[in-house]
Amino acid sequence: MSNEPLLLDQALASFDALWSPRIAARVNDYDVRIAKVEGEHVWHVHDDTDEFFLVLDGELHLSLREPAGERTVRLPRGAVFTVPRGTEHKPYAPSRTAILVFEPTGTLTVGDRHDEVPAHVDATTGHTLVN
């Protein structure tokens, strides 16, 4: 990690892979990850941690399976949302979208429990950002 400011636009321009987050910064025991996304991710759940999303550009939909039933939260550019720990969810982006995710270091992108991971989804704890 650098001790210099990071320009998110430049960082996002440094990679093309979808659903393959890069670690932009660390805050205590948390990663600040940025990713480009499009299409569907996978239904998954993080048993022990919340997951914070910020939409930098585009639009993200989060389908949630909650005790009251299933619903979808639509996040336009600039919106934030936290998926509570233990909530099964599936991100979807109707077009190319840039997001920032905040979660504990070492958290797997497909959670602790998940459906079969499709080839276009990178099951990772985040990649080093090279810029």
N, CA, C and O of each residue as an XYZ file, in Angstrom:
524
protein
N       0.831     -1.179      0.000
C       0.000      0.000      0.000
C       0.879      1.248      0.000
O       1.930      1.292      0.640
N       0.439      2.217     -0.704
C       1.179      3.468     -0.811
C       0.726      4.441      0.278
O      -0.399      4.365      0.771
N       1.622      5.352      0.640
C       1.225      6.408      1.578
C       0.950      7.702      0.812
O       0.989      8.793      1.380
N       0.671      7.564     -0.487
C       0.302      8.686     -1.348
C      -1.175      8.589     -1.708
O      -1.745      7.499     -1.676
N      -1.799      9.703     -2.045
C      -3.208      9.662     -2.449
C      -3.404      8.759     -3.664
O      -2.521      8.643     -4.513
N      -4.555      8.131     -3.733
C      -4.910      7.255     -4.843
C      -6.095      7.866     -5.577
O      -7.129      8.146     -4.971
N      -5.947      8.068     -6.863
C      -7.044      8.564     -7.684
C      -7.830      7.352     -8.181
O      -7.306      6.528     -8.931
N      -9.080      7.251     -7.760
C      -9.869      6.067     -8.084
C     -10.067      5.890     -9.580
O     -10.047      4.758    -10.064
N     -10.258      6.974    -10.331
C     -10.419      6.846    -11.779
C      -9.193      6.199    -12.414
O      -9.320      5.328    -13.275
N      -8.016      6.624    -11.989
C      -6.776      6.037    -12.523
C      -6.630      4.582    -12.090
O      -6.213      3.734    -12.878
N      -6.970      4.300    -10.848
C      -6.880      2.929    -10.347
C      -7.821      2.012    -11.124
O      -7.436      0.906    -11.502
N      -9.040      2.461    -11.363
C      -9.999      1.658    -12.124
C      -9.547      1.465    -13.569
O      -9.814      0.422    -14.165
N      -8.877      2.444    -14.128
C      -8.389      2.346    -15.510
C      -7.222      1.371    -15.638
O      -6.858      0.995    -16.753
N      -6.630      0.955    -14.521
C      -5.444      0.102    -14.561
C      -5.763     -1.386    -14.739
O      -4.846     -2.197    -14.867
N      -7.049     -1.757    -14.749
C      -7.413     -3.164    -14.952
C      -8.754     -3.244    -15.674
O      -9.547     -2.303    -15.646
N      -8.993     -4.383    -16.319
C     -10.222     -4.588    -17.090
C     -11.098     -5.720    -16.560
O     -12.285     -5.771    -16.881
N     -10.552     -6.612    -15.773
C     -11.279     -7.799    -15.331
C     -12.545     -7.422    -14.557
O     -12.538     -6.519    -13.721
N     -13.632     -8.141    -14.860
C     -14.895     -7.929    -14.158
C     -14.996     -8.862    -12.957
O     -14.439     -9.960    -12.964
N     -15.702     -8.421    -11.937
C     -15.923     -9.200    -10.711
C     -14.600     -9.703    -10.133
O     -14.523    -10.822     -9.626
N     -13.569     -8.876    -10.211
C     -12.238     -9.236     -9.737
C     -11.644     -8.033     -9.001
O     -10.845     -7.293     -9.574
N     -12.027     -7.833     -7.740
C     -11.669     -6.611     -7.022
C     -10.173     -6.443     -6.770
O      -9.415     -7.403     -6.625
N      -9.796     -5.165     -6.727
C      -8.427     -4.771     -6.399
C      -8.447     -4.055     -5.057
O      -9.366     -3.286     -4.776
N      -7.448     -4.301     -4.236
C      -7.372     -3.667     -2.928
C      -6.759     -2.285     -3.117
O      -5.577     -2.158     -3.436
N      -7.571     -1.257     -2.917
C      -7.149      0.130     -3.122
C      -6.493      0.707     -1.867
O      -5.616      1.566     -1.957
N      -6.919      0.232     -0.705
C      -6.385      0.739      0.566
C      -6.740     -0.250      1.674
O      -7.563     -1.149      1.501
N      -6.095     -0.050      2.803
C      -6.441     -0.827      4.004
C      -6.703      0.154      5.129
O      -6.004      1.158      5.269
N      -7.718     -0.145      5.931
C      -8.067      0.658      7.103
C      -8.163     -0.318      8.268
O      -9.093     -1.120      8.340
N      -7.209     -0.247      9.168
C      -7.128     -1.204     10.266
C      -7.140     -2.617      9.685
O      -6.241     -2.970      8.921
N      -8.126     -3.423     10.025
C      -8.195     -4.799      9.529
C      -9.189     -4.946      8.387
O      -9.739     -6.027      8.179
N      -9.422     -3.874      7.648
C     -10.401     -3.870      6.558
C      -9.738     -3.525      5.227
O      -8.786     -2.746      5.174
N     -10.261     -4.123      4.150
C      -9.857     -3.776      2.797
C     -10.859     -2.806      2.204
O     -12.066     -2.934      2.411
N     -10.351     -1.846      1.472
C     -11.161     -0.983      0.617
C     -10.878     -1.504     -0.783
O      -9.783     -1.320     -1.315
N     -11.871     -2.154     -1.371
C     -11.688     -2.794     -2.669
C     -12.478     -2.043     -3.739
O     -13.576     -1.545     -3.489
N     -11.901     -1.975     -4.928
C     -12.623     -1.410     -6.059
C     -12.763     -2.508     -7.104
O     -11.906     -3.383     -7.227
N     -13.859     -2.446     -7.855
C     -14.096     -3.473     -8.867
C     -14.940     -2.911     -9.995
O     -15.725     -1.978     -9.824
N     -14.745     -3.514    -11.147
C     -15.635     -3.282    -12.282
C     -16.545     -4.495    -12.352
O     -16.086     -5.632    -12.243
N     -17.822     -4.255    -12.531
C     -18.781     -5.351    -12.552
C     -19.774     -5.160    -13.687
O     -20.049     -4.037    -14.110
N     -20.304     -6.272    -14.169
C     -21.363     -6.257    -15.172
C     -21.969     -7.649    -15.196
O     -21.256     -8.646    -15.085
N     -23.296     -7.717    -15.343
C     -23.980     -8.999    -15.312
C     -24.170     -9.472    -13.880
O     -24.151     -8.676    -12.941
N     -24.353    -10.779    -13.726
C     -24.662    -11.347    -12.412
C     -23.425    -11.867    -11.698
O     -22.475    -12.340    -12.322
N     -23.460    -11.768    -10.387
C     -22.449    -12.374     -9.517
C     -22.979    -13.747     -9.145
O     -23.354    -14.505    -10.040
N     -23.029    -14.098     -7.892
C     -23.512    -15.398     -7.434
C     -24.214    -15.185     -6.094
O     -23.798    -14.337     -5.304
N     -25.280    -15.954     -5.832
C     -25.903    -15.906     -4.510
C     -24.865    -16.360     -3.501
O     -24.236    -17.404     -3.671
N     -24.686    -15.560     -2.437
C     -23.723    -15.918     -1.403
C     -24.071    -15.211     -0.097
O     -24.918    -14.319     -0.050
N     -23.388    -15.639      0.959
C     -23.608    -15.042      2.275
C     -22.280    -14.945      3.019
O     -21.432    -15.834      2.939
N     -22.128    -13.845      3.741
C     -20.990    -13.671      4.645
C     -21.552    -13.869      6.053
O     -22.298    -13.028      6.556
N     -21.192    -14.971      6.673
C     -21.783    -15.326      7.969
C     -21.423    -14.355      9.091
O     -22.243    -14.093      9.972
N     -20.186    -13.815      9.063
C     -19.693    -13.069     10.213
C     -19.378    -11.601      9.956
O     -18.809    -10.939     10.823
N     -19.733    -11.080      8.792
C     -19.411     -9.683      8.519
C     -20.443     -9.027      7.611
O     -21.013     -9.665      6.726
N     -20.665     -7.753      7.850
C     -21.467     -6.946      6.937
C     -20.618     -6.679      5.694
O     -19.402     -6.866      5.709
N     -21.277     -6.237      4.614
C     -20.562     -5.881      3.386
C     -21.086     -4.532      2.909
O     -22.274     -4.381      2.625
N     -20.190     -3.555      2.824
C     -20.532     -2.183      2.451
C     -20.255     -1.960      0.970
O     -19.172     -2.287      0.484
N     -21.228     -1.403      0.250
C     -21.086     -1.093     -1.175
C     -21.264      0.406     -1.401
O     -22.139      1.032     -0.804
N     -20.423      0.976     -2.271
C     -20.559      2.339     -2.769
C     -20.463      2.254     -4.284
O     -19.488      1.720     -4.813
N     -21.467      2.778     -4.992
C     -21.443      2.768     -6.450
C     -20.722      4.029     -6.923
O     -21.184      5.147     -6.695
N     -19.584      3.829     -7.585
C     -18.777      4.939     -8.083
C     -19.275      5.422     -9.436
O     -19.237      6.617     -9.732
N     -19.742      4.485    -10.254
C     -20.244      4.821    -11.583
C     -21.152      3.687    -12.041
O     -20.863      2.518    -11.783
N     -22.243      4.019    -12.716
C     -23.167      3.003    -13.184
C     -24.265      2.746    -12.166
O     -24.662      3.641    -11.419
N     -24.751      1.506    -12.148
C     -25.855      1.144    -11.264
C     -25.697     -0.309    -10.834
O     -25.392     -1.177    -11.652
N     -25.905     -0.564     -9.560
C     -25.798     -1.909     -9.002
C     -27.136     -2.302     -8.395
O     -27.783     -1.502     -7.721
N     -27.542     -3.536     -8.640
C     -28.732     -4.090     -8.009
C     -28.261     -5.174     -7.038
O     -27.392     -5.980     -7.373
N     -28.831     -5.188     -5.851
C     -28.521     -6.222     -4.869
C     -29.803     -6.969     -4.539
O     -30.707     -6.413     -3.915
N     -29.883     -8.223     -4.956
C     -31.007     -9.068     -4.574
C     -30.699     -9.624     -3.198
O     -29.593    -10.103     -2.945
N     -31.680     -9.559     -2.309
C     -31.508     -9.984     -0.924
C     -32.561    -11.013     -0.560
O     -33.730    -10.853     -0.911
N     -32.171    -12.051      0.129
C     -33.115    -13.025      0.689
C     -33.174    -12.761      2.188
O     -32.251    -13.085      2.934
N     -34.283    -12.167      2.604
C     -34.481    -11.762      3.989
C     -35.625    -12.564      4.604
O     -36.382    -13.208      3.877
N     -35.763    -12.536      5.935
C     -36.850    -13.285      6.573
C     -38.236    -12.942      6.015
O     -39.112    -13.805      5.952
N     -38.432    -11.693      5.615
C     -39.738    -11.278      5.080
C     -39.910    -11.653      3.609
O     -40.994    -11.479      3.053
N     -38.851    -12.166      2.969
C     -38.920    -12.535      1.561
C     -37.767    -11.952      0.771
O     -36.842    -11.360      1.327
N     -37.842    -12.129     -0.526
C     -36.784    -11.648     -1.404
C     -37.125    -10.256     -1.914
O     -38.276     -9.966     -2.238
N     -36.103     -9.390     -1.982
C     -36.276     -8.055     -2.547
C     -34.987     -7.642     -3.235
O     -33.928     -8.228     -3.007
N     -35.092     -6.627     -4.077
C     -33.918     -6.109     -4.766
C     -33.771     -4.629     -4.455
O     -34.724     -3.857     -4.566
N     -32.572     -4.251     -4.066
C     -32.228     -2.861     -3.773
C     -31.469     -2.332     -4.984
O     -30.494     -2.944     -5.421
N     -31.911     -1.198     -5.527
C     -31.258     -0.576     -6.683
C     -30.378      0.562     -6.179
O     -30.850      1.452     -5.471
N     -29.097      0.530     -6.546
C     -28.144      1.544     -6.114
C     -27.625      2.319     -7.319
O     -26.830      1.786     -8.093
N     -28.055      3.561     -7.496
C     -27.516      4.380     -8.578
C     -26.149      4.932     -8.179
O     -25.705      4.746     -7.046
N     -25.496      5.602     -9.100
C     -24.190      6.225     -8.851
C     -24.266      7.094     -7.595
O     -25.180      7.905     -7.442
N     -23.296      6.912     -6.703
C     -23.230      7.700     -5.482
C     -23.961      7.091     -4.299
O     -23.859      7.605     -3.185
N     -24.701      6.002     -4.515
C     -25.462      5.374     -3.425
C     -24.586      4.406     -2.633
O     -23.653      3.804     -3.165
N     -24.910      4.277     -1.362
C     -24.250      3.301     -0.498
C     -25.307      2.387      0.103
O     -26.467      2.765      0.265
N     -24.874      1.172      0.431
C     -25.767      0.207      1.060
C     -24.911     -0.819      1.786
O     -23.847     -1.204      1.301
N     -25.374     -1.256      2.937
C     -24.691     -2.300      3.689
C     -25.568     -3.543      3.740
O     -26.706     -3.495      4.207
N     -25.031     -4.650      3.256
C     -25.709     -5.942      3.367
C     -25.346     -6.498      4.741
O     -24.170     -6.720      5.029
N     -26.358     -6.728      5.598
C     -26.055     -7.236      6.941
C     -25.481     -8.654      6.911
O     -25.844     -9.473      6.067
N     -24.588     -8.917      7.843
C     -24.018    -10.264      7.955
C     -25.136    -11.301      8.003
O     -26.196    -11.061      8.581
N     -24.888    -12.441      7.398
C     -25.863    -13.529      7.401
C     -26.978    -13.381      6.381
O     -27.854    -14.244      6.312
N     -26.976    -12.314      5.583
C     -28.030    -12.108      4.581
C     -27.547    -12.620      3.226
O     -26.543    -12.144      2.696
N     -28.256    -13.576      2.682
C     -27.910    -14.085      1.364
C     -28.199    -12.998      0.335
O     -29.256    -12.367      0.371
N     -27.264    -12.781     -0.574
C     -27.413    -11.702     -1.551
C     -26.709    -12.041     -2.858
O     -25.809    -12.878     -2.911
N     -27.157    -11.353     -3.915
C     -26.556    -11.538     -5.240
C     -26.494    -10.190     -5.936
O     -27.531     -9.627     -6.287
N     -25.285     -9.661     -6.141
C     -25.135     -8.418     -6.899
C     -25.374     -8.655     -8.396
O     -25.098     -9.730     -8.930
N     -25.898     -7.613     -9.049
C     -26.136     -7.637    -10.497
C     -25.957     -6.215    -11.017
O     -26.442     -5.259    -10.412
N     -25.263     -6.083    -12.132
C     -25.104     -4.776    -12.768
C     -25.621     -4.877    -14.202
O     -25.103     -5.671    -14.986
N     -26.641     -4.078    -14.558
C     -27.199     -4.150    -15.906
C     -26.234     -3.661    -16.988
O     -26.392     -4.007    -18.159
N     -25.243     -2.865    -16.609
C     -24.221     -2.381    -17.543
C     -22.920     -2.213    -16.762
O     -22.910     -2.377    -15.542
N     -21.838     -1.893    -17.439
C     -20.542     -1.746    -16.774
C     -20.665     -0.752    -15.629
O     -21.124      0.374    -15.822
N     -20.258     -1.167    -14.446
C     -20.408     -0.389    -13.224
C     -19.121     -0.481    -12.418
O     -18.452     -1.515    -12.417
N     -18.777      0.606    -11.731
C     -17.614      0.621    -10.844
C     -18.099      0.740     -9.407
O     -18.926      1.596     -9.091
N     -17.580     -0.123     -8.540
C     -18.005     -0.124     -7.145
C     -16.799     -0.085     -6.220
O     -15.678     -0.412     -6.609
N     -17.063      0.326     -4.981
C     -16.104      0.272     -3.898
C     -16.763     -0.566     -2.805
O     -17.914     -0.331     -2.439
N     -16.025     -1.538     -2.292
C     -16.536     -2.442     -1.262
C     -15.603     -2.362     -0.058
O     -14.382     -2.319     -0.207
N     -16.183     -2.343      1.115
C     -15.428     -2.240      2.366
C     -15.766     -3.455      3.211
O     -16.917     -3.642      3.608
N     -14.753     -4.292      3.490
C     -14.986     -5.495      4.290
C     -13.689     -5.977      4.915
O     -12.612     -5.570      4.479
N     -13.765     -6.843      5.935
C     -12.553     -7.287      6.609
C     -11.548     -7.938      5.651
O     -11.932     -8.672      4.740
N     -10.276     -7.664      5.867
C      -9.210     -8.284      5.082
C      -9.366     -9.797      5.133
O      -9.606    -10.372      6.195
N      -9.227    -10.433      3.979
C      -9.339    -11.886      3.907
C     -10.735    -12.381      3.583
O     -10.934    -13.585      3.418
N     -11.710    -11.481      3.486
C     -13.077    -11.887      3.168
C     -13.148    -12.335      1.712
O     -12.735    -11.601      0.814
N     -13.663    -13.518      1.479
C     -13.792    -14.071      0.137
C     -14.960    -13.410     -0.596
O     -16.034    -13.233     -0.020
N     -14.754    -13.045     -1.861
C     -15.792    -12.350     -2.636
C     -17.061    -13.170     -2.820
O     -18.126    -12.612     -3.083
N     -16.959    -14.479     -2.687
C     -18.149    -15.327     -2.834
C     -18.670    -15.804     -1.477
O     -19.466    -16.740     -1.403
N     -18.223    -15.164     -0.430
C     -18.752    -15.429      0.899
C     -18.322    -16.755      1.488
O     -17.446    -17.448      0.972
N     -18.988    -17.082      2.609
C     -18.718    -18.329      3.321
C     -19.516    -19.485      2.750
O     -19.094    -20.640      2.805
N     -20.671    -19.157      2.204
C     -21.539    -20.140      1.546
C     -22.029    -19.503      0.250
O     -22.378    -18.323      0.223
N     -22.051    -20.297     -0.828
C     -22.432    -19.733     -2.116
C     -22.912    -20.810     -3.076
O     -22.655    -22.000     -2.894
N     -23.623    -20.348     -4.114
C     -23.973    -21.221     -5.225
C     -22.697    -21.526     -5.999
O     -21.628    -21.006     -5.681
N     -22.818    -22.370     -7.012
C     -21.670    -22.669     -7.863
C     -21.154    -21.377     -8.480
O     -21.932    -20.566     -8.981
N     -19.854    -21.192     -8.441
C     -19.238    -19.960     -8.930
C     -19.021    -20.059    -10.443
O     -18.286    -20.930    -10.908
N     -19.667    -19.158    -11.219
C     -19.474    -19.185    -12.667
C     -18.078    -18.693    -13.046
O     -17.415    -18.019    -12.258
N     -17.646    -19.030    -14.240
C     -16.285    -18.721    -14.688
C     -15.981    -17.228    -14.697
O     -14.823    -16.842    -14.534
N     -16.985    -16.382    -14.884
C     -16.738    -14.934    -14.975
C     -16.602    -14.256    -13.613
O     -16.331    -13.057    -13.549
N     -16.786    -15.001    -12.527
C     -16.672    -14.449    -11.172
C     -15.365    -14.936    -10.546
O     -15.103    -16.137    -10.489
N     -14.561    -14.002    -10.085
C     -13.290    -14.311     -9.455
C     -13.512    -14.525     -7.956
O     -13.839    -13.581     -7.237
N     -13.335    -15.762     -7.484
C     -13.440    -16.057     -6.062
C     -12.087    -15.719     -5.432
O     -11.145    -16.509     -5.501
N     -12.001    -14.537     -4.817
C     -10.729    -14.038     -4.329
C     -10.927    -13.253     -3.036
O     -12.048    -12.893     -2.679
N      -9.840    -12.999     -2.353
C      -9.857    -12.089     -1.196
C      -9.357    -10.721     -1.624
O      -9.045     -9.877     -0.785
N      -9.281    -10.503     -2.932
C      -8.825     -9.223     -3.480
C      -7.429     -9.332     -4.039
O      -6.588    -10.058     -3.508
N      -7.185     -8.601     -5.124
C      -5.868     -8.600     -5.767
C      -5.162     -7.284     -5.452
O      -5.797     -6.261     -5.193
N      -3.843     -7.339     -5.482
C      -3.048     -6.128     -5.300
C      -3.294     -5.197     -6.475
O      -3.316     -5.628     -7.628
N      -3.476     -3.940     -6.180
C      -3.680     -2.926     -7.204
C      -2.324     -2.505     -7.740
O      -1.464     -2.057     -6.981
N      -2.130     -2.646     -9.037
C      -0.886     -2.259     -9.687
C      -1.207     -1.059    -10.542
O      -1.999     -1.153    -11.479
N      -0.603      0.066    -10.230
C      -0.839      1.261    -11.048
C       0.411      2.066    -11.260
O       0.374      3.099    -11.928
